[in-house]
Amino acid sequence: MRTRVSFRASIAVAAVALFAMAAPGATPAQAASPAITLSPSAGPPTTRIKVSGSGFGANEAVDVYFDATDMVLASTDGTGAFTVTFKVPASAHPGTHYVTAVGRSSGLSAQRTFNVNTNWAEFHFGPAHLGWNPYENTLSTANVSSLDEVWATQTGGFELDGASPTVANGTVYVGSSDGKVYALNAATGAVKWTRHHRRADRHGPGRRGRRGLRRLV
């Protein structure tokens, strides 16, 4: 009986020894994948973007691109992190663009999207009501004659003469004489929502005698 107990104890000790030997050889945690963040992530042309990166090679040079244009060269610290800023090109058209960081030594890369937009936030664009968009880089006297209607949306009344729509972050806001404010998808004209407002007809765009809102491109 004493021999059996000793044998079982030996097995238990051996098992503990094997576990202790296996622990140091466990697979180490994977290194963090390269990543970048943008601040802000949307804005008009000439917006200054702050790009923060992590997970790149230590003390390496990193090229930061806006679409295919190399905008700035960053240098990582000992942890593979960096922070740089650059301005969105004045020629960047509205829509989705890509900011990409590529490590020269490690070959590691990361990418984020930046949405170029020019919000028309109030009557005639700005506080001076000049109707002038300083970021315009798409329309010109050379192509304005080629504008065509993309969509038309019916409202329940006539818009107010001389008013102007508000366009912000992909949504068109328009007031109508039916007492409602309409929020429309700027790309399709689809109605997102409506709200009753006693002065809605004083906040909308269009011309008297035309029901609905039209968009040209």
VENURLIN-V237648 format. One record per residue. N is the residue number from 1. RES is the residue in one letter. OMEGA is omega in whole degrees, 0 to 359 (none if undefined). BURIAL is + if it has 9 or more other C-alpha atoms within 8 Angstrom, else -. D_LAST is the distance of its C-alpha to the last C-alpha in Angstrom with 2 decimals. Layout:
n res omega burial d_last
N RES OMEGA BURIAL D_LAST
N RES OMEGA BURIAL D_LAST
//
This chain:
n res omega burial d_last
1 M 181 - 94.94
2 R 180 - 94.63
3 T 181 - 93.48
4 R 180 - 90.60
5 V 180 - 89.33
6 S 181 - 89.37
7 F 180 - 87.48
8 R 179 - 84.75
9 A 179 - 84.43
10 S 179 - 84.04
11 I 181 - 81.17
12 A 179 - 79.45
13 V 179 - 79.83
14 A 181 - 78.51
15 A 179 - 75.42
16 V 180 - 74.72
17 A 179 - 75.23
18 L 179 - 72.77
19 F 181 - 70.10
20 A 179 - 70.73
21 M 183 - 70.39
22 A 186 - 67.15
23 A 181 - 65.38
24 P 182 - 65.11
25 G 181 - 63.53
26 A 181 - 60.67
27 T 181 - 57.18
28 P 179 - 55.60
29 A 180 - 52.33
30 Q 177 - 49.25
31 A 181 - 47.71
32 A 178 - 44.46
33 S 179 - 41.35
34 P 181 + 39.20
35 A 174 + 36.40
36 I 173 + 34.09
37 T 181 - 32.48
38 L 176 + 29.73
39 S 358 - 29.83
40 P 179 - 27.26
41 S 178 + 25.07
42 A 179 - 21.74
43 G 181 + 20.57
44 P 173 + 18.60
45 P 183 + 19.27
46 T 174 - 22.99
47 T 177 - 24.13
48 R 182 - 27.72
49 I 171 + 28.38
50 K 181 + 31.90
51 V 178 + 32.67
52 S 182 + 35.89
53 G 177 + 37.42
54 S 177 + 40.54
55 G 177 + 42.44
56 F 179 + 42.29
57 G 179 + 45.42
58 A 175 + 47.77
59 N 178 + 47.59
60 E 176 + 45.03
61 A 181 + 42.13
62 V 176 + 38.65
63 D 179 + 35.53
64 V 184 + 32.38
65 Y 165 + 29.09
66 F 192 + 25.46
67 D 183 - 23.90
68 A 183 - 26.08
69 T 178 - 27.09
70 D 188 - 30.56
71 M 186 + 30.20
72 V 177 + 33.70
73 L 180 - 37.11
74 A 176 + 38.76
75 S 180 + 42.40
76 T 174 + 43.61
77 D 182 + 46.79
78 G 179 - 49.72
79 T 181 + 47.92
80 G 181 + 44.83
81 A 178 + 42.59
82 F 174 + 40.45
83 T 177 + 38.07
84 V 175 + 35.81
85 T 173 + 32.84
86 F 179 + 30.07
87 K 174 + 26.89
88 V 180 + 23.43
89 P 179 - 22.32
90 A 182 - 20.30
91 S 182 - 18.13
92 A 181 + 17.25
93 H 177 - 13.54
94 P 180 + 12.60
95 G 183 - 14.09
96 T 176 - 17.62
97 H 186 + 20.07
98 Y 173 + 23.79
99 V 185 + 26.83
100 T 176 + 29.90
101 A 182 + 33.53
102 V 178 + 36.04
103 G 183 + 39.78
104 R 182 + 41.34
105 S 185 - 44.76
106 S 185 - 44.18
107 G 179 - 40.99
108 L 181 + 39.82
109 S 177 + 36.11
110 A 186 + 33.82
111 Q 174 + 30.08
112 R 178 + 27.73
113 T 174 + 23.99
114 F 182 + 22.24
115 N 176 + 18.91
116 V 177 + 17.00
117 N 176 + 15.27
118 T 182 + 15.01
119 N 174 + 16.10
120 W 196 + 15.65
121 A 181 + 19.09
122 E 182 + 20.28
123 F 180 + 20.03
124 H 168 + 18.46
125 F 187 + 18.15
126 G 183 + 21.84
127 P 180 - 25.42
128 A 179 - 25.54
129 H 180 + 22.65
130 L 183 - 21.40
131 G 184 - 17.67
132 W 178 - 17.57
133 N 184 - 15.95
134 P 182 - 18.48
135 Y 184 - 16.67
136 E 178 - 13.50
137 N 182 + 13.51
138 T 181 - 10.04
139 L 177 - 9.10
140 S 178 - 12.08
141 T 182 - 13.77
142 A 185 - 13.79
143 N 184 - 10.17
144 V 180 - 8.67
145 S 181 - 10.05
146 S 178 - 8.03
147 L 179 - 4.80
148 D 181 - 5.34
149 E 179 + 6.31
150 V 179 + 6.50
151 W 175 + 9.58
152 A 183 + 12.17
153 T 180 + 15.16
154 Q 171 - 18.56
155 T 184 + 20.67
156 G 181 + 24.34
157 G 178 + 24.29
158 F 177 + 22.70
159 E 182 + 20.85
160 L 178 + 22.62
161 D 174 - 22.02
162 G 180 - 20.82
163 A 183 + 19.92
164 S 178 + 17.03
165 P 171 + 15.69
166 T 180 + 16.85
167 V 182 + 14.68
168 A 174 + 17.00
169 N 175 - 17.39
170 G 180 - 14.73
171 T 176 + 15.79
172 V 178 + 14.73
173 Y 184 + 17.97
174 V 176 + 18.46
175 G 183 + 21.79
176 S 182 + 22.82
177 S 174 + 25.95
178 D 178 + 27.26
179 G 182 + 28.38
180 K 167 + 25.98
181 V 182 + 23.50
182 Y 172 + 20.74
183 A 186 + 19.31
184 L 173 + 16.20
185 N 185 + 14.69
186 A 182 + 11.39
187 A 187 - 10.32
188 T 184 - 11.91
189 G 180 + 12.85
190 A 180 - 16.45
191 V 176 + 19.07
192 K 177 - 20.86
193 W 173 - 23.53
194 T 177 + 24.68
195 R 175 - 27.46
196 H 179 - 29.63
197 H 187 - 29.89
198 R 179 - 31.99
199 R 184 - 29.64
200 A 184 + 26.30
201 D 179 + 25.34
202 R 182 + 25.68
203 H 187 + 23.16
204 G 184 + 20.05
205 P 169 + 17.05
206 G 180 + 16.25
207 R 179 + 18.55
208 R 180 - 21.95
209 G 178 - 22.31
210 R 178 - 19.01
211 R 176 + 19.62
212 G 183 + 16.95
213 L 180 + 13.62
214 R 178 + 10.22
215 R 180 + 6.85
216 L 172 - 3.79
217 V none - 0.00
//
